[in-house]
Amino acid sequence: MFDLTPFRKRKELAESLFNPDLVKDLFSGDLLSEMAMSIRADIKENNNEYIVEAELPGVNKDEIVVEFKEDVLTISAQKQKVIDEEKENYVRRERKRGKLSRSFYVQNIHSEGITADYKDGVLIIVLPKIKESPSDSHRIEIK
């Protein structure tokens, strides 16, 4: 089973929507900055595995960490500062930097067989399913 609901700081996001400076934040672009910094992912399933394709544009391979612990797959990355802002005359900065993270709850995964590949800003994670063992249950005839 793959739970598509990510673990996020929902309380902080909800609080930001009731911010008294809502109009100012809306026009400055800060209101949705947390959502803009999230990792977008597509998840596919076949008989043998789940495949997660996560977008991480502008992130170097060595800035990405993928962990699987207690049935939770976590993808995190740290976008590093690229340009010295003090020496540039920016009118607006829309490219974000900082920590990105996304977690998914997933069961029945062979953790030793998980693989990850990163190319052209897309991280592909293959999570092999554990083959189901024959059930030990059976119907009992009542006499």
C-alpha positions in Angstrom: 0.0 0.0 0.0 1.3 3.4 -0.9 -0.2 6.4 0.9 -0.1 9.4 -1.4 -0.7 11.9 1.5 2.6 13.5 2.2 3.7 14.4 5.8 3.9 18.2 5.8 3.6 21.0 8.2 -0.1 21.4 7.6 -0.6 23.6 10.7 2.0 26.2 9.6 0.5 26.3 6.1 -3.0 26.7 7.5 -1.8 29.5 9.8 -0.2 31.3 6.9 -3.6 31.5 5.2 -5.0 33.4 8.1 -2.1 35.8 8.3 -3.2 39.5 8.9 -0.7 40.5 6.2 -2.4 38.3 3.6 -2.7 40.9 0.9 0.9 42.1 1.3 2.2 38.5 1.3 0.1 37.7 -1.8 1.7 40.4 -3.8 5.2 39.9 -2.5 5.0 36.2 -3.4 5.7 34.9 0.1 2.3 33.4 0.8 2.8 30.3 -1.3 6.6 30.0 -0.9 6.3 26.9 1.3 4.1 25.2 -1.3 6.4 26.3 -4.1 9.4 24.7 -2.3 7.7 21.3 -2.1 8.9 18.3 -4.1 6.4 17.3 -6.8 6.2 13.5 -7.5 4.5 11.0 -9.8 4.0 7.5 -8.5 3.5 4.4 -10.7 2.8 0.9 -9.7 3.1 -2.5 -11.4 3.0 -6.1 -10.1 6.6 -6.0 -8.8 7.3 -2.5 -7.7 6.4 1.2 -7.1 8.2 3.8 -9.1 8.5 7.4 -7.7 9.5 10.1 -10.1 10.3 13.3 -8.2 11.2 16.7 -9.7 14.2 18.3 -8.2 15.3 20.9 -10.8 18.4 22.9 -10.1 19.5 20.5 -7.3 22.9 18.7 -7.5 22.9 15.0 -7.0 25.1 15.3 -3.9 22.5 17.6 -2.3 19.8 14.9 -2.3 19.2 12.4 0.5 16.8 9.5 0.1 15.9 7.4 3.2 13.6 4.5 3.9 12.9 3.9 7.6 9.9 2.3 9.3 7.8 2.2 6.1 8.4 5.9 5.4 10.2 7.0 2.2 11.7 10.4 2.6 13.2 12.5 -0.1 15.1 15.6 1.0 17.4 18.1 -0.6 19.2 21.3 0.2 19.2 23.9 -2.7 22.4 25.9 -2.2 22.9 29.6 -2.8 24.2 30.2 -6.3 24.4 34.0 -6.7 25.8 36.6 -4.3 22.7 38.9 -3.8 24.6 41.8 -2.4 26.5 42.4 -5.6 23.5 42.1 -7.9 20.6 44.5 -8.5 17.6 42.2 -8.4 14.2 43.6 -9.0 12.6 40.3 -8.1 13.9 36.9 -7.0 11.7 33.9 -7.8 14.2 31.1 -7.7 14.1 29.6 -4.3 16.8 28.0 -2.2 16.6 26.1 1.1 15.6 22.8 2.4 13.0 20.6 0.5 11.5 17.5 1.9 8.7 15.1 1.1 7.7 11.8 2.8 5.4 8.9 1.8 4.1 6.0 3.9 4.6 2.8 2.0 4.2 -0.8 3.2 5.5 -4.2 2.1 8.7 -3.0 0.5 12.0 -4.9 0.2 14.2 -2.2 1.6 17.5 -3.7 0.5 16.4 -3.6 -3.1 15.5 0.1 -3.3 17.4 1.9 -6.1 17.6 5.6 -7.0 18.8 7.4 -10.1 19.0 11.1 -10.8 19.2 12.6 -14.2 18.1 15.9 -15.8 16.4 17.2 -12.6 14.3 14.0 -12.1 14.9 11.6 -9.3 13.6 8.1 -10.0 13.2 5.7 -7.0 12.3 2.1 -7.5 10.7 0.4 -4.5 10.4 -3.4 -5.0 7.4 -5.0 -3.4 7.8 -7.9 -1.0 6.3 -11.1 -2.6 3.3 -12.1 -0.6 3.8 -15.4 1.3 1.1 -18.0 1.2 -1.5 -17.3 3.9 -1.5 -19.4 7.0 -5.2 -19.1 7.3 -7.8 -21.5 6.1 -11.4 -22.1 6.6 -12.4 -24.4 9.5 -15.3 -26.8 8.8 -17.9 -26.9 11.6 -19.1 -30.4 12.5 
